[in-house]
Amino acid sequence: MFNGSKDDLKKTDITQPAIFIHSYVCYELGKVRRPDAYAGHSLGEFTALVCSGSLSFEDGLGLVLERARAMNSACSESDSTMAAILGLEDDLVKKYVKILMILILQILIVRSSSYIWIF
């Protein structure tokens, strides 16, 4: 279990369940009182549902596994990729995006600290 390669950890069908389990364990370890509200974004929504008691851990994990498999299947059916750009100024990212749009990109969503761009 702990001997996977970095390439294995980049696979969405491995990464998503691992992140879900890690998030849930962090919640359980830090649980002192029941919060007034739970929230999550994207994959984190499943953790929020489980932590709030709306879903069992097993059901949440099952949904995350199915989501990961579906995303993996969708990505493998076409020549596509997803990447995170970290640590660059917004202006520089915008410059590179314009170049990439001319060369190869068809759809791109960029989320910065202050706004979301959709190209």
C-alpha positions as CSV (number, residue, x, y, z in Angstrom):
1,M,0.0,0.0,0.0
2,F,2.8,2.5,0.8
3,N,5.1,1.4,-1.9
4,G,3.4,3.0,-4.9
5,S,5.3,5.0,-7.4
6,K,4.8,8.7,-7.9
7,D,3.2,7.9,-11.3
8,D,0.7,5.7,-9.6
9,L,-0.2,8.4,-7.1
10,K,-0.9,10.8,-10.0
11,K,-3.6,8.5,-11.3
12,T,-7.0,10.0,-10.4
13,D,-8.5,6.6,-9.5
14,I,-5.7,6.3,-6.8
15,T,-5.5,9.9,-5.8
16,Q,-9.1,10.7,-5.2
17,P,-9.8,7.9,-2.7
18,A,-6.5,8.6,-1.0
19,I,-7.4,12.3,-0.6
20,F,-10.9,11.4,0.6
21,I,-9.6,9.0,3.2
22,H,-6.9,11.4,4.3
23,S,-9.4,14.3,4.7
24,Y,-11.8,12.1,6.7
25,V,-9.0,10.9,9.0
26,C,-7.8,14.5,9.6
27,Y,-11.4,15.3,10.5
28,E,-11.7,12.4,12.9
29,L,-8.4,13.1,14.6
30,G,-9.2,16.8,15.1
31,K,-12.8,16.3,16.1
32,V,-13.5,18.0,19.4
33,R,-17.0,19.2,18.9
34,R,-19.6,18.9,16.2
35,P,-19.3,21.9,13.8
36,D,-22.4,24.0,13.0
37,A,-21.9,23.5,9.2
38,Y,-19.8,21.4,6.8
39,A,-18.6,22.4,3.4
40,G,-16.4,21.1,0.7
41,H,-15.4,21.9,-2.9
42,S,-15.4,19.2,-5.6
43,L,-14.0,16.0,-4.1
44,G,-14.2,17.7,-0.6
45,E,-18.0,17.7,-0.9
46,F,-18.0,14.0,-0.3
47,T,-15.9,14.3,2.8
48,A,-18.2,17.0,4.1
49,L,-21.3,14.8,3.5
50,V,-19.6,11.9,5.4
51,C,-18.4,14.1,8.3
52,S,-21.8,15.7,8.6
53,G,-23.4,12.2,8.9
54,S,-25.4,12.6,5.7
55,L,-23.5,9.6,4.2
56,S,-21.7,6.7,5.8
57,F,-18.0,6.5,5.3
58,E,-18.5,3.3,3.2
59,D,-21.1,5.0,0.9
60,G,-18.9,8.1,0.6
61,L,-15.9,6.0,-0.3
62,G,-17.9,4.0,-2.8
63,L,-19.1,7.3,-4.5
64,V,-15.6,8.6,-4.6
65,L,-14.3,5.4,-6.2
66,E,-17.1,5.5,-8.8
67,R,-16.3,9.2,-9.5
68,A,-12.6,8.5,-9.8
69,R,-13.3,5.6,-12.2
70,A,-15.6,7.7,-14.3
71,M,-13.1,10.6,-14.5
72,N,-10.3,8.1,-15.4
73,S,-12.4,6.5,-18.1
74,A,-13.4,9.9,-19.6
75,C,-9.8,11.1,-19.7
76,S,-8.5,7.9,-21.2
77,E,-11.1,8.1,-24.1
78,S,-9.5,11.3,-25.5
79,D,-6.1,12.9,-25.8
80,S,-6.5,15.3,-22.8
81,T,-4.8,16.2,-19.6
82,M,-5.2,18.3,-16.5
83,A,-2.5,20.3,-14.8
84,A,-2.1,22.6,-11.8
85,I,0.1,25.7,-12.2
86,L,1.4,26.8,-8.9
87,G,3.5,29.8,-7.9
88,L,3.2,31.9,-11.0
89,E,1.8,35.5,-11.1
90,D,-1.6,35.8,-12.8
91,D,-0.2,38.0,-15.6
92,L,2.4,35.3,-16.5
93,V,-0.2,32.6,-16.4
94,K,-2.4,34.6,-18.7
95,K,0.4,35.2,-21.1
96,Y,1.2,31.5,-21.3
97,V,-2.5,30.6,-21.7
98,K,-2.8,32.9,-24.7
99,I,0.1,31.1,-26.3
100,L,-1.2,27.6,-25.5
101,M,-4.7,28.6,-26.8
102,I,-3.2,29.3,-30.2
103,L,-1.1,26.1,-30.2
104,I,-3.2,23.4,-28.7
105,L,-5.8,24.2,-26.1
106,Q,-9.5,24.0,-26.8
107,I,-11.1,24.5,-23.4
108,L,-9.3,25.9,-20.3
109,I,-10.5,27.0,-16.9
110,V,-8.1,29.0,-14.7
111,R,-8.9,29.7,-11.1
112,S,-6.7,32.4,-9.5
113,S,-6.9,33.8,-6.0
114,S,-9.2,36.6,-7.1
115,Y,-11.3,35.2,-10.1
116,I,-11.9,32.4,-12.6
117,W,-11.1,32.7,-16.3
118,I,-12.7,30.4,-18.8
119,F,-11.2,30.3,-22.3
